[in-house]
Amino acid sequence: MHSMRAVVQRVTSGSVEVVGNTAGEIGAGLVVLLGVARDDTAEDADYLADKTVNLRIFADEEGKMNRSLLDTGDAMLVVSQFTLYGDTRKGRRPSYIEAAEPEKANALYQYFVKRVRELGVTVETGIFQAMMKVSLVNDGPVTILLDSKKLF
């Protein structure tokens, strides 16, 4: 049983460049690297979309991590990242056998973006399957790992 994975980073800014052009750019908010597994479904994407926009990792007036992206009104930059399924248990070259096939991965990636937008968050994206340069300023740093099957 596999699960959709996300690396969530709180940022003061983030951008994705494809062939020298900016594909997506945000100020303060979250940069989310999203990995889709072979057996993921819309249910996995729904869970992660809800969890991500409601993560209380932004400072409140007292400096405590008590506010979510919905509270701050900040944006999200979502980048598809099949390498989150790199299995390095054997040898030194990662195996990506658990990553979803591109067509399915793109459909669930697009669905995740749609769900986050429906929850009221402005979303910028990279370009699926393109070679991208992701830049960000991690604020804190705060980095959270999410897994739709709650394995961690």
Long-range contacts (C-beta under 8 A, 24 or more apart in sequence): 1-39, 1-149, 2-37, 2-38, 2-39, 2-40, 2-85, 2-98, 2-149, 3-37, 3-40, 3-44, 3-147, 3-148, 3-149, 3-150, 3-151, 4-34, 4-35, 4-36, 4-37, 4-40, 4-44, 4-45, 4-47, 4-48, 4-108, 4-112, 4-147, 4-148, 5-34, 5-35, 5-37, 5-84, 5-85, 5-145, 5-146, 5-147, 5-148, 6-32, 6-33, 6-34, 6-35, 6-48, 6-52, 6-145, 6-146, 6-147, 7-32, 7-33, 7-81, 7-84, 7-143, 7-144, 7-145, 7-146, 8-32, 8-52, 8-55, 8-57, 8-143, 8-144, 8-145, 8-146, 9-33, 9-136, 9-138, 9-141, 9-142, 9-143, 9-144, 10-57, 10-58, 10-138, 10-139, 10-140, 10-141, 10-142, 10-143, 11-77, 11-136, 11-137, 11-138, 11-139, 12-137, 12-139, 13-135, 13-136, 13-137, 14-77, 14-134, 14-135, 14-136, 14-137, 15-77, 15-134, 15-135, 15-136, 16-77, 16-79, 16-124, 16-125, 16-126, 16-127, 16-132, 16-133, 16-134, 16-135, 17-132, 17-133, 17-134, 17-135, 18-126, 18-127, 18-130, 18-131, 18-132, 18-133, 19-130, 19-131, 23-124, 23-125, 23-126, 23-127, 23-130, 23-132, 24-77, 24-124, 24-125, 24-126, 25-77, 25-124, 26-74, 26-75, 26-76, 26-77, 26-122, 26-124, 27-74, 27-75, 28-72, 28-74, 28-75, 28-139, 29-69, 29-72, 29-74, 29-75, 29-76, 29-77, 30-55, 30-69, 30-74, 30-75, 30-76, 30-77, 31-76, 31-77, 31-79, 31-134, 31-136, 32-76, 32-77, 32-78, 32-79, 33-79, 33-81, 33-84, 33-134, 34-78, 34-79, 34-80, 34-81, 34-84, 34-109, 34-112, 35-80, 35-81, 35-82, 35-83, 35-84, 35-85, 35-99, 36-80, 36-82, 36-99, 36-100, 36-104, 36-105, 36-108, 36-109, 37-85, 37-98, 37-99, 37-100, 38-98, 38-99, 38-100, 38-101, 38-104, 40-100, 40-104, 40-108, 40-148, 41-108, 42-108, 42-111, 43-148, 44-108, 44-148, 44-149, 45-108, 45-111, 45-112, 45-115, 45-148, 46-115, 47-148, 48-112, 48-146, 48-148, 49-112, 49-115, 49-116, 49-119, 50-115, 50-119, 51-146, 52-76, 52-116, 52-146, 53-116, 53-119, 53-120, 53-121, 55-144, 57-142, 57-144, 65-142, 69-121, 70-119, 70-120, 70-121, 75-121, 75-122, 75-123, 75-124, 76-116, 76-121, 76-122, 76-123, 76-124, 77-123, 77-124, 77-125, 77-126, 77-136, 78-109, 78-112, 78-113, 78-116, 78-123, 78-124, 78-125, 78-126, 79-125, 79-126, 79-132, 79-134, 80-105, 80-106, 80-109, 80-126, 80-128, 80-129, 102-128, 102-129
